[in-house]
Amino acid sequence: MIYAETKILRENFGNLLKQSRDLLDLAEGEKRELTTEEQTAYDTQNEDMTKLERKITDIEALLVREQTQAEQVAKLAEDRAVSTDEVVDEKEQVRSNYVQWIRFGYAHENQRGVTPDQVAFNNTRAQNIGTGSEGGFTGAQEFSGEITAALLAFGGVREAARVLPSATGNQMDWPIYDDTSNTGELLSESGAESEQDMVFQNKTLLAYKYSSKTVKASIELLQDSFFNFENDILKPALTERLGRITNTHFTTGDGTNKPNGVVTAATSGLTTASGVAITATELIELIHSVDPAYRTGPKVRFMFNDSTLKAIRSLKDTTNQFIYKAGLTESEPATLLGFPYTINQQMASIAVTTKPVLFGDFNHYIVRDVMALDFTRLNELYAANHQVGFVAIMRTDADLMSVAGPIKSMTMANT
């Protein structure tokens, strides 16, 4: 059913893309700009395409998660020589026990031998049931049974980069060298070879600590909320808080007491002729500013924000072909000049002196994660007010581990 839905969504996307291109082709054929009415239609079509792309991405991510969960359940059933149904029942019992603990505390920690440590979340103003805006709406007697969160896209770098798990937070040394200017030599018979030493540098990855900030929840809210408050609301919200701050630093961090962002670390590929627009030729030049050795591999791609993608969709190459190719199937994602792209909303938009586009091999941008996200329940700290605190902590760092320019940036002109 879900596969059929994604197929329909991709077909709708293809139809919208054709409509947009027909508008551009019509105006170009008549050697004129889009009329006001055409421009409005074009903008609406682009917005609708962006929404469809996000929905397709969300659905396909869900399919991956469901497949992973099914595999884990099947493996657990095999290991314990019990049926899949029994494993699902036991997993549900464990989850239910933890819900009891998170709502009522240590009184329930010994159910089926489950303790808070064994079922930890990870394997200011308080939230209250009496005030609607602070969580009370989740405990209403009659309502839709659904909750809608305000969302803003915040990912990008982590999806494109190489993520390296780490068991400790000790400084991680990363030796690098650039020997590309040195060559071998031709020797005559009995000739003596010359010497040429290699020169190494060392980069380090640390473990900066990030906090989601503490959320306080009243006992009444935890007990009375219709939802599984910790899994349905708290855990996703606190995780996204960490996602937003780390993606900002992974993008534009200056490397001083924070990660070195990929935009900061990238070397300059070219400067555009205009400060307010880019051309297809300039995107081609950006590709070829990266050495061919860094133009192959699964993580070679463009990176830009959604407004830049909107501008790029109307660009054509010298053969009058659109450089943006829509992905109409899961196995054929959308491409730009034959390369995939990643949307990162922390990237700058097209404007004077900004760096709105990156291209290169993101396998060389390393995100180091120390252990796993840690979710902590603060029982005693707010006990006097009959509240429980929740906070998410993660330790991470990131940098471009190369001196040879595997990722290049496009810089807009200053006029």
Summary of the structure (lengths in Angstrom):
residues: 415
radius of gyration: 26.3
end to end distance: 51.8
largest distance: 94.1
contacts: 1182
relative contact order: 0.15
helix: 41%
strand: 22%
